[in-house]
Amino acid sequence: EAAMTDQTRRPIRRALRSVYDKTGLAELGRALAARGTVLVSTGGSAKTLREAGLAVLDVSEVTGFPEMMDGRVKTLHPKVHGGLLAIREDAAHAEAMRAHGIEGIDLLVSNLYPFEATVAATDDFDAIVEQIDIGGPAMIRAASKNHAYVSVVTDPADYAAVLAEHDAGGVTGATRRMLAAKAFARTAAYDAAISAWFEGWRTGAGEAEGAPARVTISGSLRQALRYGENPHQQAAFYVTAPRPGVATARQVQGKELSYNNINDTDAAFELVAEFDAATPAVAIIKHANPCGVATGATLREAYEKAYLCDTVSAFGGIVALNRALDAATAEEIARIFTEVIIAPGASEEAMAIIAAKKNLRLLLTDALPDPAAPGMAFKSVSGGFLMQSRDAMRVAAADLRIVTKRQPTPRELADMLFAFTVAKHVKSNAIVYAKDGATAGIGAGQMNRRESSRIGAWKAEDARAAAGWAEPRTIGSAAASDAFFPFADGLLECVKAGASAVIQPGGSMRDAEVIAAADEAGIAMAFTGVRHF
């Protein structure tokens, strides 16, 4: 094989097109034909080119075989793959081409059947299987392997750059190498999506147990970030699935999102999506932890209640809403410095108010994510990664087991469920105090549950002092713990803060001791049987 440098140019004398997405195909065909390139194409692509008035050779004319089996077999032929794989300066390869009438292919334009989109749109097994492309990936891999001679384009966004280099004398080695890397990334992602779907169908059908032997994670670049969590770290943002959320949101205005913005915004939106959109809900997040969450009769009321939980931490925070942003709520949010607002939508009046804060990022998603939807979560470790199903568990009143002598009142029960929902999204160890559909104090991320209980109470006292209330809102509140109390001391700190009801998973070897402490204090306590680390 001839040595290839970044400046080695290869003209495009013969081009093969076989695409599902025909965006820009006719325009590319016209441009290539005007430059004297011979156009070869498969059925659907050939039809598009002919309708544009272009002369096209069908692949079947090149191979001597018709497309068959409903199009399953059309490009899997030596005259196609020989034209893609031949090393042009190799005498033996050149002789094989002459002997078998194989013409070299200098440009392959191919994109794949919409497997991922089909999976997202239907559960029809046979329809999904039919969208598994065979010939496309085979050609793309062949052309990418032989990028010393062949340019392979899998993305219509690259058409213009390839044409510009062709006009300058041929596509450079550097560009062909870049296109090959992009093509292999696409086929890898495609195969990963197919594998993941098969694995999900297989295990979902109850036919197998256990983890898959090999897992591939793939995503499409949405944004190259200026830096990561800290300025000395590199970072980028990728989209893996068409799920409503920060990855697929439209940014209406504001500065470019940072790594920390994206991480915090995702945490905020996933939390607020837990609440039924019939009831306005707001979550304010700082450094991936909630500093205030509330429901209200209106979105503005929900925001005000959430903000009052921790007015200090709310400064520079992320605000997530479970319904469209309205003008009244926008006015309240705009009163303090806020980094990001994310919501399913926004009124024109609200967007005009937010527009006055030019750096404030406004993200619109058109929908809320389903908190109960299945999915996988990943975490890197040295030399590998951990994978688990996402925490989609939700707890309802019917799931609770009241373990104390005193039963909770209806208001306490509602606050218990609210607090436990928020605790799911607080870093462990977590204690959440809630009253009247709003957080009263949040203790997050401590090494023991007693300290989390105290911190939540301290925050409630700070909020009382700032608002001028007669007592902290932990008085008469419900307290939620994301995991069981290993000792009674954490629960007693909640009682000391004024909680009249507690909700926790249960399951400690000292549950009896904790229940006895709750009974002695005269509070109600429920076990969920569900832990939310």
C-alpha positions as CSV (number, residue, x, y, z in Angstrom):
1,E,0.0,0.0,0.0
2,A,1.4,3.4,-0.9
3,A,2.4,5.6,1.9
4,M,-0.4,8.1,2.9
5,T,0.4,11.5,4.3
6,D,-2.1,14.1,5.4
7,Q,-1.6,15.9,2.1
8,T,-2.0,12.9,-0.2
9,R,-4.9,13.8,-2.4
10,R,-7.3,11.3,-4.1
11,P,-9.6,12.6,-6.8
12,I,-13.2,11.3,-7.0
13,R,-13.7,9.6,-10.4
14,R,-16.3,7.1,-9.4
15,A,-18.8,7.5,-6.5
16,L,-21.2,5.0,-5.0
17,R,-24.3,6.2,-3.1
18,S,-26.5,4.0,-1.0
19,V,-28.3,6.1,1.7
20,Y,-31.5,6.0,3.7
21,D,-31.4,9.7,4.7
22,K,-31.4,11.4,1.3
23,T,-30.9,14.9,2.6
24,G,-28.7,16.8,0.2
25,L,-28.2,13.7,-2.1
26,A,-29.5,15.4,-5.3
27,E,-27.4,18.5,-4.7
28,L,-24.3,16.3,-4.1
29,G,-25.0,14.3,-7.2
30,R,-25.3,17.4,-9.4
31,A,-22.0,18.7,-8.0
32,L,-20.2,15.5,-8.6
33,A,-21.7,15.0,-12.1
34,A,-20.6,18.5,-13.0
35,R,-17.0,17.5,-12.1
36,G,-17.1,14.4,-14.3
37,T,-17.7,11.8,-11.6
38,V,-19.4,8.6,-12.6
39,L,-22.4,8.0,-10.3
40,V,-23.3,4.5,-9.1
41,S,-26.3,4.0,-6.8
42,T,-28.7,1.5,-5.2
43,G,-32.4,1.6,-6.0
44,G,-33.9,4.3,-3.8
45,S,-30.9,6.6,-4.1
46,A,-30.7,6.0,-7.8
47,K,-34.4,7.1,-8.1
48,T,-33.7,10.3,-6.2
49,L,-30.8,11.1,-8.5
50,R,-32.7,10.3,-11.7
51,E,-35.5,12.5,-10.6
52,A,-32.9,15.3,-10.3
53,G,-32.1,14.7,-14.0
54,L,-28.8,12.9,-13.4
55,A,-27.4,9.9,-15.2
56,V,-26.9,7.0,-12.8
57,L,-25.6,3.4,-13.0
58,D,-27.6,1.0,-10.9
59,V,-25.6,-1.2,-8.6
60,S,-27.3,-4.1,-10.3
61,E,-25.8,-3.0,-13.7
62,V,-22.4,-3.1,-12.1
63,T,-22.7,-6.5,-10.3
64,G,-24.8,-8.2,-12.9
65,F,-27.3,-9.3,-10.2
66,P,-30.6,-7.7,-9.4
67,E,-31.6,-6.4,-6.0
68,M,-33.4,-9.3,-4.4
69,M,-35.1,-10.6,-1.2
70,D,-36.9,-7.3,-0.7
71,G,-33.6,-5.4,-1.0
72,R,-31.8,-7.5,1.6
73,V,-29.2,-8.4,-1.0
74,K,-27.9,-5.7,-3.4
75,T,-24.4,-4.5,-2.5
76,L,-22.9,-7.7,-1.0
77,H,-20.9,-8.5,-4.2
78,P,-17.1,-8.6,-5.1
79,K,-17.6,-5.9,-7.7
80,V,-18.7,-3.6,-5.0
81,H,-16.4,-4.6,-2.2
82,G,-13.5,-5.2,-4.6
83,G,-13.9,-1.6,-5.8
84,L,-13.8,-0.4,-2.2
85,L,-11.0,-2.6,-0.8
86,A,-8.5,-2.7,-3.7
87,I,-5.1,-1.3,-3.0
88,R,-4.6,0.6,-6.2
89,E,-0.8,0.5,-6.4
90,D,-0.6,-3.2,-5.5
91,A,0.1,-5.1,-8.8
92,A,-1.8,-8.2,-7.7
93,H,-4.8,-6.2,-6.7
94,A,-4.7,-4.3,-10.0
95,E,-4.5,-7.5,-11.9
96,A,-7.5,-8.9,-10.0
97,M,-9.5,-5.8,-10.8
98,R,-8.7,-6.2,-14.5
99,A,-9.4,-9.9,-14.6
100,H,-12.8,-9.6,-12.9
101,G,-13.9,-6.3,-14.4
102,I,-13.8,-4.4,-11.1
103,E,-13.9,-0.6,-11.2
104,G,-12.4,1.3,-8.3
105,I,-14.7,3.3,-6.1
106,D,-13.2,6.6,-4.8
107,L,-16.2,7.9,-2.8
108,L,-18.8,6.0,-0.8
109,V,-21.7,7.9,0.5
110,S,-23.8,5.8,2.8
111,N,-25.9,6.2,5.9
112,L,-27.9,3.4,7.7
113,Y,-31.4,2.3,8.1
114,P,-33.0,4.2,11.1
115,F,-32.8,1.4,13.6
116,E,-32.6,3.7,16.7
117,A,-35.6,5.8,15.5
118,T,-37.6,2.6,14.8
119,V,-36.9,1.3,18.3
120,A,-38.1,4.6,19.8
121,A,-41.3,4.6,17.7
122,T,-42.5,1.0,17.9
123,D,-42.4,-2.3,19.9
124,D,-43.1,-4.4,16.7
125,F,-40.3,-6.9,16.8
126,D,-40.3,-7.8,13.1
127,A,-40.4,-4.2,12.1
128,I,-37.4,-3.4,14.2
129,V,-35.4,-6.4,12.9
130,E,-36.1,-5.2,9.3
131,Q,-34.3,-2.0,10.2
132,I,-31.0,-3.8,10.9
133,D,-28.8,-2.7,8.0
134,I,-26.4,-5.3,6.7
135,G,-25.0,-4.0,3.4
136,G,-24.5,-0.4,4.6
137,P,-22.2,-1.2,7.5
138,A,-20.3,-3.7,5.4
139,M,-19.5,-1.1,2.8
140,I,-18.8,1.6,5.3
141,R,-16.3,-0.6,7.1
142,A,-14.7,-1.7,3.8
143,A,-14.3,1.9,2.6
144,S,-13.0,3.1,6.0
145,K,-10.4,0.3,6.1
146,N,-9.2,1.4,2.7
147,H,-9.2,5.1,3.5
148,A,-5.8,5.5,1.9
149,Y,-7.7,5.4,-1.4
150,V,-11.4,5.9,-0.6
151,S,-13.4,8.7,1.0
152,V,-16.4,7.5,3.0
153,V,-19.1,10.0,4.0
154,T,-21.8,8.9,6.5
155,D,-23.0,12.4,7.4
156,P,-24.6,14.8,4.9
157,A,-22.9,17.7,6.9
158,D,-19.6,16.5,5.4
159,Y,-20.7,16.8,1.7
160,A,-19.5,20.4,1.3
161,A,-16.0,19.8,2.7
162,V,-15.4,16.8,0.5
163,L,-16.5,18.7,-2.6
164,A,-14.2,21.6,-1.7
165,E,-11.2,19.3,-1.4
166,H,-12.1,17.5,-4.6
167,D,-12.1,20.9,-6.4
168,A,-8.6,21.6,-4.9
169,G,-7.2,18.4,-6.5
170,G,-8.6,15.6,-4.4
171,V,-9.6,14.7,-0.9
172,T,-6.6,14.9,1.5
173,G,-5.3,12.0,3.5
174,A,-6.1,13.9,6.7
175,T,-9.8,14.3,5.7
176,R,-10.1,10.7,4.6
177,R,-8.7,9.6,7.9
178,M,-11.1,11.8,9.8
179,L,-14.1,10.5,7.7
180,A,-13.0,6.9,8.4
181,A,-12.8,7.5,12.1
182,K,-16.3,9.1,12.0
183,A,-17.6,6.2,9.9
184,F,-16.3,3.5,12.3
185,A,-17.8,5.4,15.2
186,R,-21.1,5.4,13.5
187,T,-21.1,1.6,12.8
188,A,-19.9,1.0,16.3
189,A,-22.8,3.0,17.7
190,Y,-25.2,1.3,15.4
191,D,-24.1,-2.2,16.4
192,A,-24.2,-1.1,20.1
193,A,-27.8,0.0,19.7
194,I,-28.8,-3.2,18.1
195,S,-27.0,-5.3,20.7
196,A,-28.6,-3.3,23.5
197,W,-32.0,-3.7,22.0
198,F,-31.6,-7.5,21.6
199,E,-30.3,-7.7,25.2
200,G,-33.3,-5.7,26.5
201,W,-35.8,-7.8,24.5
202,R,-34.1,-11.0,25.6
203,T,-34.0,-10.3,29.3
204,G,-37.4,-8.4,29.2
205,A,-39.0,-11.5,27.7
206,G,-37.8,-13.5,30.7
207,E,-35.6,-15.7,28.6
208,A,-32.4,-15.0,30.3
209,E,-30.9,-13.7,33.6
210,G,-27.7,-12.0,34.4
211,A,-25.6,-9.2,32.9
212,P,-24.6,-9.2,29.2
213,A,-21.0,-10.4,28.5
214,R,-20.1,-7.2,26.7
215,V,-21.5,-3.7,26.8
216,T,-20.8,-0.7,24.5
217,I,-21.8,2.8,25.4
218,S,-22.2,5.2,22.5
219,G,-23.5,8.8,22.0
220,S,-23.6,11.6,19.5
221,L,-21.6,14.7,20.2
222,R,-23.9,17.6,21.1
223,Q,-21.4,20.1,22.4
224,A,-17.6,20.3,22.9
225,L,-17.3,22.0,26.4
226,R,-14.8,24.6,27.3
227,Y,-13.7,22.5,30.2
228,G,-15.0,19.9,32.7
229,E,-15.8,20.0,36.4
230,N,-12.7,22.0,36.8
231,P,-10.8,24.2,34.3
232,H,-7.9,21.8,33.9
233,Q,-10.3,19.0,32.8
234,Q,-11.4,18.3,29.2
235,A,-15.0,17.6,28.6
236,A,-17.7,17.0,26.0
237,F,-21.5,16.5,26.0
238,Y,-23.1,13.5,24.2
239,V,-26.7,12.5,23.5
240,T,-27.5,8.8,23.9
241,A,-31.3,8.6,23.6
242,P,-34.3,10.8,22.5
243,R,-35.5,11.2,26.1
244,P,-36.9,14.6,27.2
245,G,-34.3,16.3,29.3
246,V,-31.2,18.4,29.3
247,A,-29.5,16.4,26.5
248,T,-32.3,17.0,24.0
249,A,-33.5,20.5,25.3
250,R,-33.6,23.6,23.1
251,Q,-31.5,26.4,24.5
252,V,-33.6,29.5,23.9
253,Q,-31.1,32.0,25.3
254,G,-28.1,32.5,27.6
255,K,-24.4,31.6,27.8
256,E,-23.0,28.3,26.7
257,L,-23.8,25.5,29.2
258,S,-20.9,24.3,31.2
259,Y,-20.2,20.8,32.5
260,N,-21.5,21.7,35.9
261,N,-24.5,23.4,34.5
262,I,-25.5,20.3,32.5
263,N,-24.9,18.0,35.5
264,D,-27.0,20.2,37.8
265,T,-29.7,20.8,35.3
266,D,-30.2,17.1,34.7
267,A,-30.5,16.5,38.5
268,A,-33.0,19.3,38.8
269,F,-35.2,18.2,35.9
270,E,-35.2,14.5,36.9
271,L,-36.3,15.5,40.4
272,V,-39.2,17.9,39.3
273,A,-40.4,15.3,36.8
274,E,-41.3,13.0,39.8
275,F,-44.3,15.3,40.5
276,D,-47.5,15.1,38.5
277,A,-47.7,18.0,36.1
278,A,-51.3,18.5,37.3
279,T,-49.8,20.1,40.4
280,P,-47.2,22.9,39.8
281,A,-43.8,21.9,41.2
282,V,-40.4,23.5,41.3
283,A,-36.9,22.2,42.2
284,I,-33.9,24.4,42.9
285,I,-30.6,22.6,42.7
286,K,-27.0,23.6,43.6
287,H,-24.1,21.3,43.0
288,A,-26.4,18.4,42.1
289,N,-28.3,18.6,45.5
290,P,-31.7,20.2,46.0
291,C,-31.7,23.3,48.1
292,G,-35.5,23.7,47.8
293,V,-38.4,21.7,46.4
294,A,-42.1,22.6,46.6
295,T,-45.5,22.2,45.0
296,G,-48.1,24.9,45.0
297,A,-51.4,26.1,43.7
298,T,-49.5,28.1,41.1
299,L,-46.0,27.8,39.7
300,R,-45.1,31.1,41.3
301,E,-46.2,29.9,44.7
302,A,-44.3,26.6,44.3
303,Y,-41.1,28.6,43.4
304,E,-41.5,31.0,46.4
305,K,-41.9,28.0,48.8
306,A,-38.9,26.2,47.3
307,Y,-36.8,29.4,47.4
308,L,-37.6,30.1,51.1
309,C,-36.2,26.7,52.1
310,D,-32.6,27.9,51.5
311,T,-32.3,31.5,50.1
312,V,-28.5,31.4,50.4
313,S,-27.9,28.3,48.3
314,A,-30.5,29.3,45.8
315,F,-28.3,32.1,44.6
316,G,-26.6,30.9,41.4
317,G,-28.7,27.7,41.3
318,I,-30.6,25.8,38.7
319,V,-34.4,26.0,38.6
320,A,-36.5,23.2,37.1
321,L,-40.3,23.4,36.6
322,N,-42.7,20.6,35.8
323,R,-44.9,22.9,33.6
324,A,-44.5,25.8,31.2
325,L,-42.8,28.9,32.6
326,D,-45.3,31.7,33.0
327,A,-44.7,35.5,33.4
328,A,-45.4,35.7,37.1
329,T,-42.9,32.9,37.9
330,A,-40.3,34.3,35.5
331,E,-40.5,37.6,37.4
332,E,-39.8,35.9,40.7
333,I,-36.9,33.8,39.4
334,A,-35.3,36.8,37.7
335,R,-35.1,38.6,41.0
336,I,-31.9,36.7,42.0
337,F,-29.0,35.4,40.0
338,T,-29.9,32.1,38.5
339,E,-27.7,30.0,36.2
340,V,-30.3,27.9,34.3
341,I,-34.1,27.5,34.0
342,I,-35.4,24.2,32.5
343,A,-39.0,23.7,31.8
344,P,-41.3,21.8,29.3
345,G,-42.2,25.2,27.7
346,A,-42.5,28.9,28.3
347,S,-45.0,31.6,27.4
348,E,-43.9,34.5,25.1
349,E,-44.3,36.9,28.1
350,A,-42.1,34.7,30.3
351,M,-39.4,34.5,27.6
352,A,-39.4,38.3,27.2
353,I,-38.9,38.7,31.0
354,I,-36.0,36.2,31.0
355,A,-34.5,37.8,27.9
356,A,-33.6,40.8,30.0
357,K,-31.1,38.5,31.8
358,K,-28.9,37.8,28.8
359,N,-26.6,35.3,30.5
360,L,-29.4,33.3,32.1
361,R,-29.8,30.0,30.2
362,L,-33.4,29.0,29.3
363,L,-33.9,25.4,28.2
364,L,-37.2,24.1,26.9
365,T,-37.9,20.3,26.5
366,D,-41.5,20.1,25.2
367,A,-42.2,17.3,27.7
368,L,-41.2,15.8,31.0
369,P,-39.1,12.6,31.3
370,D,-40.9,9.6,32.7
371,P,-39.4,8.9,36.1
372,A,-40.5,5.3,36.0
373,A,-39.0,4.6,32.5
374,P,-36.3,1.9,32.4
375,G,-32.8,2.8,31.6
376,M,-29.2,2.2,32.6
377,A,-26.8,4.3,34.6
378,F,-23.0,4.2,34.4
379,K,-20.1,5.2,36.5
380,S,-16.4,4.9,35.6
381,V,-13.9,3.3,37.9
382,S,-10.2,2.7,37.3
383,G,-9.9,0.3,34.4
384,G,-13.7,-0.2,33.9
385,F,-17.2,1.0,34.7
386,L,-20.1,0.1,36.8
387,M,-23.6,-0.4,35.2
388,Q,-26.9,-0.5,36.9
389,S,-30.6,0.1,36.1
390,R,-31.6,3.6,36.9
391,D,-33.5,4.2,40.1
392,A,-37.0,4.2,38.7
393,M,-38.7,3.0,41.9
394,R,-41.6,5.1,43.2
395,V,-43.4,4.7,46.5
396,A,-47.1,5.3,47.0
397,A,-49.2,5.4,50.1
398,A,-50.4,1.8,49.6
399,D,-46.7,0.7,49.8
400,L,-46.2,2.0,53.3
401,R,-46.1,-0.1,56.4
402,I,-46.9,2.0,59.5
403,V,-44.8,0.5,62.3
404,T,-45.6,2.9,65.2
405,K,-48.6,3.0,67.6
406,R,-49.6,6.4,66.2
407,Q,-50.9,6.6,62.7
408,P,-49.9,9.6,60.5
409,T,-52.5,12.2,59.8
410,P,-53.5,12.7,56.1
411,R,-51.3,15.8,56.0
412,E,-48.4,14.0,57.5
413,L,-48.8,11.1,55.1
414,A,-48.7,13.5,52.1
415,D,-45.6,15.2,53.5
416,M,-43.9,11.9,54.1
417,L,-44.4,10.8,50.5
418,F,-43.2,14.2,49.3
419,A,-40.1,14.1,51.5
420,F,-39.2,10.6,50.5
421,T,-39.5,11.5,46.8
422,V,-37.1,14.4,47.3
423,A,-34.7,12.2,49.4
424,K,-34.4,9.9,46.4
425,H,-32.6,12.8,44.6
426,V,-30.4,13.9,47.5
427,K,-26.8,12.6,47.9
428,S,-26.5,10.1,50.7
429,N,-26.6,10.2,53.6
430,A,-29.8,12.2,53.2
431,I,-32.5,13.6,55.5
432,V,-35.3,15.7,54.1
433,Y,-37.8,17.6,56.3
434,A,-41.0,18.6,54.5
435,K,-44.2,20.4,55.5
436,D,-47.3,21.4,53.4
437,G,-45.7,20.2,50.1
438,A,-42.4,22.0,50.5
439,T,-39.0,21.1,51.8
440,A,-38.3,22.7,55.2
441,G,-34.7,21.6,55.6
442,I,-32.3,19.3,53.7
443,G,-29.3,17.5,55.1
444,A,-27.2,16.0,52.3
445,G,-24.1,14.0,51.7
446,Q,-22.9,13.3,55.2
447,M,-20.9,10.3,56.4
448,N,-23.5,9.6,59.1
449,R,-27.3,10.0,59.2
450,R,-27.2,11.9,62.5
451,E,-25.2,14.7,61.0
452,S,-27.6,14.9,58.0
453,S,-30.5,15.2,60.4
454,R,-28.7,18.1,62.2
455,I,-27.8,19.9,59.1
456,G,-31.3,19.8,57.8
457,A,-32.5,21.3,61.1
458,W,-29.8,24.0,61.0
459,K,-30.9,25.0,57.5
460,A,-34.5,25.2,58.6
461,E,-33.4,27.5,61.5
462,D,-31.4,29.7,59.0
463,A,-34.5,29.9,56.8
464,R,-36.6,30.9,59.8
465,A,-34.2,33.7,60.8
466,A,-34.0,35.0,57.2
467,A,-37.8,35.0,56.8
468,G,-38.6,36.3,60.3
469,W,-40.8,33.3,61.1
470,A,-41.7,32.5,64.7
471,E,-40.5,28.9,64.4
472,P,-38.6,26.8,61.9
473,R,-40.8,24.9,59.4
474,T,-39.4,21.6,60.7
475,I,-41.9,21.9,63.6
476,G,-44.7,19.5,62.7
477,S,-42.9,18.3,59.6
478,A,-42.3,14.9,58.1
479,A,-38.7,13.7,57.9
480,A,-37.5,11.3,55.2
481,S,-34.4,9.2,55.3
482,D,-33.0,7.7,52.1
483,A,-31.8,4.6,54.0
484,F,-32.6,3.0,57.3
485,F,-31.6,4.4,60.6
486,P,-28.8,2.1,61.9
487,F,-29.3,3.6,65.4
488,A,-32.1,5.6,67.1
489,D,-29.8,8.7,67.3
490,G,-30.6,10.0,63.8
491,L,-34.3,9.6,64.3
492,L,-34.1,11.4,67.7
493,E,-32.4,14.3,66.0
494,C,-35.4,14.5,63.6
495,V,-37.7,14.5,66.6
496,K,-35.5,17.2,68.3
497,A,-35.9,19.3,65.1
498,G,-39.7,19.1,65.5
499,A,-40.6,16.3,63.0
500,S,-43.9,14.6,63.9
501,A,-43.7,11.8,61.3
502,V,-40.8,9.9,59.8
503,I,-40.5,7.8,56.7
504,Q,-37.6,5.5,56.1
505,P,-36.9,2.2,54.3
506,G,-36.5,0.0,57.4
507,G,-34.4,-3.1,57.4
508,S,-31.9,-2.4,60.2
509,M,-31.0,-5.0,62.7
510,R,-32.0,-2.4,65.3
511,D,-35.4,-1.5,63.7
512,A,-37.1,-2.5,67.0
513,E,-35.0,-0.1,68.9
514,V,-35.8,2.7,66.4
515,I,-39.5,1.9,66.5
516,A,-39.5,2.0,70.3
517,A,-37.8,5.4,70.2
518,A,-40.4,6.7,67.8
519,D,-43.3,5.4,70.0
520,E,-41.7,7.0,73.1
521,A,-41.5,10.3,71.2
522,G,-45.2,10.0,70.1
523,I,-44.4,10.3,66.4
524,A,-45.7,8.3,63.4
525,M,-43.3,6.3,61.4
526,A,-43.6,4.4,58.1
527,F,-41.3,1.8,56.4
528,T,-41.1,1.8,52.6
529,G,-39.0,-1.3,52.0
530,V,-37.2,0.8,49.4
531,R,-33.8,2.4,49.7
532,H,-32.7,5.4,47.7
533,F,-28.9,5.9,48.1
